[in-house]
Amino acid sequence: MSQTTVSETIFFVDKASRIGLQAQIRETVVSSILAGRLRPGLHLPSTRKLAAYLTISRITVTLAYQELASQGYIQASSRSAYRIADNPPFNTLEIAAPSIATERIDWSAKLRASFIVAKQIRKPLDWRRYPYPFLYGQMDSSLFDLNAWRDCARRALAREDFELMAGDFAAADDARLVDYICSRTLPSRGIRAAPDEILVTVGAQNALWIVIQLLLGRGSRAVCENPCHPDMSASLQLSGADVTAIDVDEEGLPPEALPEQVDAVFVTPSHHCPTGATMPVERRVALLEAAARKDFMIVEDDYEFEMSFLAPPSPALKAFDRSGRVLYVGSFSKSLFPGLRLGYLVAPAAFIREARALRALMLRHPAGHLQRTVAYFLGLGHYDALVHRMRGAYHGRHIVMAEALREQGLVIAGSAAFGGSSFWIAGPDGLDADLLMADLKEDGVLIEAGSPFFARNEGPCRFFRMGYSSIHRSSIAPGVALTRNCMDRLRPRS
């Protein structure tokens, strides 16, 4: 190799990767230029030579080179030869570092607050490689219509849509998405709302954080369920409010257990997190009556109501609200895919104005292209078709899993009356579900220990959650059997 020619050995392609071969070649060249490894003027291997080295089609290399040339990273030096461009499209700044003291910073002294207050729910990012992933909230990609999603993303990039999406939304939301929420999503929960009563958020947690910041502070009083999602309890704790965690029963949070002085109550009535218990209509009415009598707000997290295959879901708590005391939080992330991170808040217009102002200070608005893509996916009927497929698949898995749990003698401590996608399991007294989770991982089984969900961790937690949204139906019974065996092995240690 001459000093002016790039060796083909810097290139590598993974033919099993989901990333196309052309994209991999382009990424190699671009990253090497940005890192300074490829200098202007260096000649790249010929298309024929590189194709032979990588054992791929010559046209693949040619198309990759042509795309790099159109972007200005390389330039043609003859009919089939290319070299690194004299002025590639990036800027570098070389700084002569002065002699400055490099003492390490003591971050414990610099940071004025810590937000690491909750025990995290641990989910391996590579969970798909495990044969028995009983993880809650993960998707089964075989049920998702990826071609439909691609079509909706393409539609969102049409000139008219792009010009709207590429502009500054300021604090506004995508009008088409908001219209769908008003006309289709909320009526299915018995809720009526105007566009100025809706705020699009980056998932349900973003909506809950905004609500907490607006309703609570030092000296205020809040109530949450016990157990509840650790992010919820952490957000309440960080608000500075005096938080009371009330134990739930088989019908959710009991209104009669509420303290006399309270400013806001946070509940998951349709599908309690994590037990899945459903609050009956009578108890919902009693909670609303208590709110009127004691003058507190109710924050309703209405996640996973779409997964109703055992019975029709009850109307949302907000459907019974006539005074505006219920602030409603919904999410598309559970029913579409968790990485979507798109939710919404429904509240009186005066509250939404404040919430919109607070959101603008945090992140302006959720990504415009994502909002418009979801709007198309919903409006063209793909969402309803997806929910229909998920209900059918989850119903079958629910039946198989319930039977497997009974056969293995595992105690179901809670499940949604209308369906859902998980079971809350009570292990025997003395079981440490954190140990169980760690040992099962070695067997290829993924579950979620229940300890992060409880406000008071006094000794080992015997509860754990097993989801069935992402596990193949045929893997459920063997995975449950492995769980039973591991529980038996752990008994002397626990």
C-alpha positions in Angstrom: 0.0 0.0 0.0 1.3 3.4 -0.9 1.2 6.2 1.6 -1.5 7.9 -0.4 -3.9 4.9 -0.6 -6.3 3.7 2.2 -6.0 0.0 2.9 -9.1 -2.1 2.4 -8.4 -3.7 5.8 -10.0 -0.8 7.6 -13.3 -2.0 6.3 -15.5 -4.6 7.9 -19.2 -5.5 7.2 -21.5 -7.6 9.3 -23.8 -9.4 6.9 -26.0 -10.6 9.7 -26.6 -7.0 10.9 -29.9 -5.2 10.4 -27.8 -2.2 9.1 -27.4 -2.4 5.3 -24.0 -3.1 3.7 -24.0 0.3 2.0 -24.7 2.0 5.3 -21.9 0.1 7.0 -19.3 1.2 4.4 -20.4 4.8 4.6 -20.3 4.7 8.4 -16.7 3.4 8.3 -15.6 6.2 5.9 -17.4 9.0 7.7 -16.3 7.9 11.3 -12.7 7.6 10.1 -12.8 11.1 8.5 -14.3 12.6 11.7 -11.7 10.9 13.9 -8.9 12.2 11.7 -7.7 8.7 10.6 -8.5 9.5 6.9 -6.8 12.7 5.7 -7.9 14.8 2.7 -6.4 13.5 -0.6 -6.0 9.8 0.5 -7.3 7.4 -2.2 -9.9 4.8 -1.3 -9.6 1.2 -2.5 -11.2 0.8 -6.0 -14.8 -0.5 -6.0 -13.6 -3.8 -7.5 -10.9 -4.3 -5.0 -13.0 -3.4 -1.9 -15.9 -5.6 -3.2 -13.6 -8.6 -3.6 -12.1 -8.0 -0.1 -15.5 -7.8 1.5 -17.0 -10.6 -0.7 -20.0 -8.4 -1.6 -21.4 -7.0 -4.9 -19.3 -4.3 -6.6 -22.5 -2.3 -7.2 -23.0 -2.1 -3.4 -19.6 -0.5 -3.0 -20.2 1.8 -6.0 -23.5 3.0 -4.6 -21.9 3.6 -1.1 -19.1 5.7 -2.7 -21.6 7.7 -4.8 -23.6 8.6 -1.8 -20.5 9.7 0.1 -19.5 11.8 -2.9 -22.9 13.4 -3.0 -22.6 14.3 0.7 -19.1 15.8 0.1 -17.0 13.3 2.1 -15.2 11.9 -0.9 -14.7 13.0 -4.5 -14.1 11.2 -7.8 -10.5 11.3 -9.0 -11.2 9.3 -12.2 -14.1 7.3 -13.7 -14.0 4.6 -10.9 -11.5 6.0 -8.4 -12.3 8.0 -5.3 -10.3 9.9 -2.7 -11.1 11.8 0.5 -12.4 15.2 -0.2 -10.2 18.2 0.2 -12.8 19.9 2.3 -15.2 17.4 3.9 -18.4 18.7 5.6 -17.2 19.0 9.2 -15.2 21.4 11.2 -12.4 20.7 13.6 -10.8 23.1 16.1 -7.3 22.4 17.3 -6.5 24.0 20.7 -3.1 24.2 22.2 -3.8 23.1 25.8 -2.4 25.5 28.4 -0.9 24.3 31.6 -4.0 24.1 33.9 -4.3 22.2 37.1 -6.3 18.9 36.5 -7.5 18.1 40.0 -10.5 15.8 40.0 -13.9 17.4 40.9 -15.6 16.2 44.1 -19.1 15.9 42.7 -20.5 15.0 46.1 -19.7 18.6 47.1 -20.8 20.2 43.9 -24.2 18.6 43.3 -27.0 20.4 45.2 -29.5 17.6 44.9 -29.6 13.9 44.1 -32.3 12.3 42.0 -31.2 8.7 42.6 -33.8 8.0 45.3 -35.7 5.0 43.9 -34.6 1.4 43.6 -34.5 0.8 39.9 -36.4 -1.9 38.0 -33.6 -3.8 36.3 -34.3 -4.9 32.7 -31.4 -6.2 30.6 -31.1 -4.3 27.3 -30.3 -7.6 25.6 -33.4 -9.4 27.0 -34.2 -10.8 23.5 -31.4 -13.3 23.8 -32.9 -14.9 26.9 -35.2 -17.9 26.2 -37.7 -17.0 28.8 -38.2 -13.2 29.0 -41.1 -12.7 31.5 -40.5 -8.9 31.4 -43.3 -6.5 31.7 -43.7 -3.7 29.2 -41.6 -5.1 26.4 -43.1 -5.6 22.9 -43.5 -8.6 20.6 -42.2 -7.2 17.3 -44.0 -10.0 15.4 -47.3 -8.3 16.2 -46.2 -4.9 15.1 -46.8 -3.8 11.5 -43.5 -2.3 10.7 -44.3 -1.6 7.1 -47.4 0.4 8.2 -45.2 2.4 10.6 -42.7 3.1 7.8 -45.5 4.2 5.5 -46.7 6.6 8.2 -43.2 8.0 8.8 -42.9 8.5 5.0 -46.2 10.3 5.0 -45.0 12.6 7.8 -42.1 13.6 5.6 -44.3 14.8 2.7 -43.6 18.4 1.8 -46.7 19.9 3.5 -46.2 17.8 6.7 -42.5 18.4 6.7 -42.8 22.2 6.4 -45.2 22.2 9.4 -43.1 19.7 11.4 -39.8 21.4 10.7 -41.0 24.7 12.0 -40.9 25.8 15.6 -44.0 24.4 17.4 -43.2 26.8 20.2 -45.3 25.3 23.0 -48.0 23.7 20.7 -48.6 20.1 19.8 -49.5 18.4 16.6 -53.1 19.3 15.8 -53.8 16.0 14.0 -52.6 13.9 17.0 -54.6 16.0 19.5 -57.7 15.7 17.3 -57.4 11.9 17.3 -57.0 11.9 21.1 -60.1 14.0 21.5 -62.3 12.2 18.9 -61.2 8.5 19.3 -59.0 7.7 22.3 -60.7 9.6 25.1 -64.3 8.7 24.1 -63.3 5.0 24.3 -62.7 5.7 28.0 -65.9 7.7 28.5 -64.0 11.0 28.5 -64.9 14.2 26.7 -62.2 16.9 26.3 -61.5 19.9 24.1 -58.1 20.4 22.4 -57.1 23.1 24.9 -57.5 20.5 27.6 -54.8 18.1 26.2 -51.0 18.3 26.5 -48.8 15.8 24.6 -45.9 14.6 26.8 -42.8 12.4 26.5 -44.5 9.4 28.0 -46.7 9.1 31.0 -43.8 9.7 33.5 -43.2 13.2 31.9 -46.9 14.0 32.4 -46.8 12.8 36.0 -43.7 14.8 36.8 -45.3 18.0 35.4 -48.4 17.4 37.5 -46.4 16.9 40.6 -44.4 20.1 40.1 -47.7 22.1 39.7 -49.7 20.5 42.5 -47.1 19.8 45.2 -44.3 21.3 47.2 -42.9 21.5 50.7 -45.8 21.5 53.2 -48.3 19.8 50.9 -49.7 16.3 51.4 -49.9 13.5 48.8 -51.1 9.9 48.8 -49.9 7.1 46.6 -50.6 3.4 46.4 -48.4 0.8 48.1 -47.0 -1.0 46.2 -46.6 1.5 43.3 -44.2 2.2 40.5 -40.9 3.3 41.9 -40.6 6.3 39.6 -43.9 7.6 41.0 -42.9 7.3 44.6 -39.5 8.9 43.8 -41.1 11.8 42.0 -43.4 12.4 45.0 -40.5 12.1 47.4 -38.4 14.7 45.4 -41.3 17.2 45.5 -40.8 17.7 49.2 -44.4 16.8 50.0 -45.4 14.7 52.9 -46.3 11.4 51.2 -48.5 8.7 52.6 -48.4 5.3 50.9 -51.7 3.4 51.4 -51.7 -0.4 51.1 -54.0 -1.6 48.2 -56.3 -4.6 48.4 -57.8 -6.7 45.7 -59.9 -3.7 44.6 -57.1 -1.2 44.6 -56.8 1.8 46.9 -59.5 1.9 49.6 -60.9 5.5 49.9 -61.8 5.0 53.6 -58.0 4.8 54.4 -57.3 8.3 53.1 -56.0 10.8 55.7 -58.2 13.7 56.6 -55.7 16.3 55.2 -54.5 15.6 51.6 -53.9 17.7 48.5 -53.5 15.1 45.8 -54.1 11.4 45.4 -52.2 9.4 42.8 -54.0 6.2 41.6 -54.0 3.6 38.9 -57.7 2.5 39.2 -58.2 0.6 35.9 -55.1 -1.5 36.3 -53.1 -1.0 39.5 -49.4 -1.0 39.2 -48.0 -3.6 39.7 -50.7 -6.0 41.0 -53.2 -5.4 38.2 -56.1 -5.0 40.5 -59.1 -3.2 39.0 -61.0 -0.6 41.2 -64.8 -1.3 40.9 -67.1 1.5 40.0 -68.5 1.9 43.5 -65.1 2.5 44.9 -64.3 5.0 42.2 -67.5 6.9 43.0 -66.5 6.8 46.7 -63.1 8.2 45.9 -64.6 11.1 43.9 -67.0 11.9 46.8 -64.0 11.9 49.2 -62.2 14.3 46.8 -65.1 16.7 46.9 -65.5 16.4 50.6 -61.9 16.9 51.5 -61.0 19.1 48.6 -58.1 17.2 47.0 -57.1 16.4 43.4 -57.0 13.0 41.9 -54.3 12.0 39.4 -55.3 9.0 37.3 -52.7 7.0 35.4 -54.8 5.0 33.0 -52.2 2.8 31.4 -52.8 -0.5 29.5 -56.6 -0.1 29.3 -56.4 -1.3 25.7 -55.5 -4.8 26.7 -59.0 -5.9 27.6 -59.7 -9.4 26.5 -61.3 -11.0 29.6 -64.0 -8.4 30.0 -64.7 -4.9 28.7 -62.8 -2.3 30.7 -64.6 0.0 33.2 -64.9 3.6 32.2 -62.0 5.7 33.4 -62.3 7.4 36.7 -62.3 10.7 34.9 -65.4 9.7 33.0 -67.3 10.1 36.3 -65.7 13.4 37.1 -68.0 16.5 36.7 -66.0 19.1 38.5 -62.5 18.8 37.0 -60.9 17.2 40.0 -59.4 14.3 38.0 -56.2 14.9 36.0 -55.9 12.0 33.5 -52.6 10.6 32.2 -52.5 8.3 29.2 -49.8 6.7 27.1 -49.2 5.3 23.7 -45.9 3.7 24.7 -47.5 0.6 26.3 -49.7 -0.3 23.3 -47.3 0.8 20.4 -43.8 0.2 21.7 -42.0 1.3 24.9 -39.3 3.3 23.0 -41.9 5.6 21.6 -42.1 7.6 24.8 -45.3 9.5 23.9 -48.1 10.2 26.3 -50.7 12.9 27.1 -52.3 14.7 30.0 -56.0 15.7 30.1 -57.0 18.4 32.5 -59.0 21.7 32.7 -57.7 24.3 30.2 -56.4 26.5 33.0 -54.2 23.7 34.3 -53.0 22.7 30.8 -51.8 26.3 30.2 -49.6 26.1 33.2 -48.5 22.6 32.3 -47.6 23.7 28.8 -45.5 26.5 30.1 -43.6 24.2 32.4 -43.1 21.7 29.6 -41.7 24.4 27.4 -39.0 25.2 29.9 -38.1 21.5 30.1 -38.1 20.3 26.4 -40.3 22.7 24.4 -42.5 19.9 22.9 -42.1 16.2 21.9 -40.5 15.7 18.5 -42.8 16.9 15.7 -42.1 14.2 13.2 -42.8 11.5 15.9 -46.2 13.2 16.8 -47.2 13.3 13.1 -46.1 9.7 12.4 -48.2 8.5 15.4 -51.2 10.6 14.2 -51.1 8.9 10.8 -50.7 5.5 12.4 -53.7 6.1 14.6 -55.8 7.9 11.9 -55.3 5.2 9.2 -56.5 2.4 11.5 -53.2 0.7 12.0 -53.4 1.3 15.8 -56.8 -0.4 16.2 -55.6 -3.3 14.1 -52.5 -3.6 16.3 -54.5 -3.6 19.5 -56.8 -6.2 18.0 -53.8 -8.5 17.3 -52.3 -7.9 20.7 -55.6 -8.7 22.5 -55.8 -12.0 20.7 -52.2 -13.0 21.3 -52.2 -11.8 25.0 -55.5 -13.6 25.7 -53.9 -16.9 24.5 -50.8 -16.3 26.5 -52.8 -15.4 29.6 -54.7 -18.7 29.5 -51.5 -20.7 29.1 -49.7 -18.8 31.8 -52.5 -18.9 34.3 -52.7 -22.7 33.8 -48.9 -23.1 34.1 -48.8 -21.1 37.3 -51.6 -23.2 38.8 -49.8 -26.4 37.8 -46.6 -25.3 39.5 -48.4 -24.1 42.6 -47.4 -20.4 42.2 -49.8 -18.0 43.9 -51.3 -15.3 41.7 -51.6 -12.3 44.1 -53.2 -9.9 41.6 -54.3 -9.6 38.0 -56.4 -7.2 36.0 -60.1 -8.2 35.8 -60.2 -7.3 32.1 -56.8 -8.7 31.0 -53.5 -6.9 31.0 -50.1 -8.4 30.2 -48.7 -9.6 33.5 -49.2 -11.6 36.7 -48.2 -10.4 40.2 -46.9 -13.5 42.1 -46.7 -14.0 45.8 -43.8 -16.3 46.8 -43.7 -18.3 50.0 -42.8 -16.5 53.3 -39.1 -15.9 53.5 -38.5 -15.9 49.7 -36.1 -13.2 48.6 -37.4 -12.2 45.1 -34.2 -10.3 44.4 -32.2 -13.5 44.9 -34.7 -15.4 42.8 -34.4 -12.9 39.9 -30.6 -13.1 40.0 -30.6 -16.9 40.0 -33.2 -17.3 37.3 -31.2 -15.0 35.0 -28.5 -17.7 35.0 -31.2 -20.2 33.8 -32.3 -17.9 31.0 -35.4 -16.7 32.8 -36.1 -13.0 33.3 -38.6 -11.8 36.0 -39.0 -8.6 38.0 -38.5 -8.6 41.7 -41.2 -6.7 43.6 -39.0 -4.8 46.1 -38.7 -1.6 44.0 -42.5 -1.2 44.1 -42.8 -1.0 47.9 -42.4 2.2 50.0 -41.1 0.2 53.0 -38.5 -2.4 52.4 -38.3 -4.3 55.7 -36.6 -7.6 55.0 -36.7 -9.6 51.8 -39.6 -9.1 49.4 -41.4 -12.3 48.4 -43.4 -10.7 45.5 -42.4 -10.6 41.9 -44.0 -9.8 38.5 -44.0 -12.0 35.4 -45.2 -10.5 32.1 -46.2 -12.3 28.9 -46.2 -9.5 26.3 -42.8 -10.5 24.8 -42.5 -14.2 25.5 -43.5 -16.9 22.9 -46.5 -18.9 24.0 -44.6 -22.2 23.8 -41.9 -20.9 26.2 -44.3 -19.9 29.0 -44.8 -23.3 30.6 -41.1 -24.3 30.6 -40.2 -20.9 32.0 -42.7 -21.1 34.8 -41.4 -24.6 35.7 -37.8 -23.3 35.9 -39.1 -20.5 38.2 -40.8 -23.1 40.5 -37.6 -25.1 40.6 -35.5 -22.1 41.4 -37.8 -21.1 44.2 -37.5 -24.6 45.7 -33.7 -24.3 45.5 -33.7 -20.9 47.3 -35.9 -22.0 50.2 -33.0 -22.9 52.6 -31.1 -19.8 51.7 -34.1 -17.5 52.2 
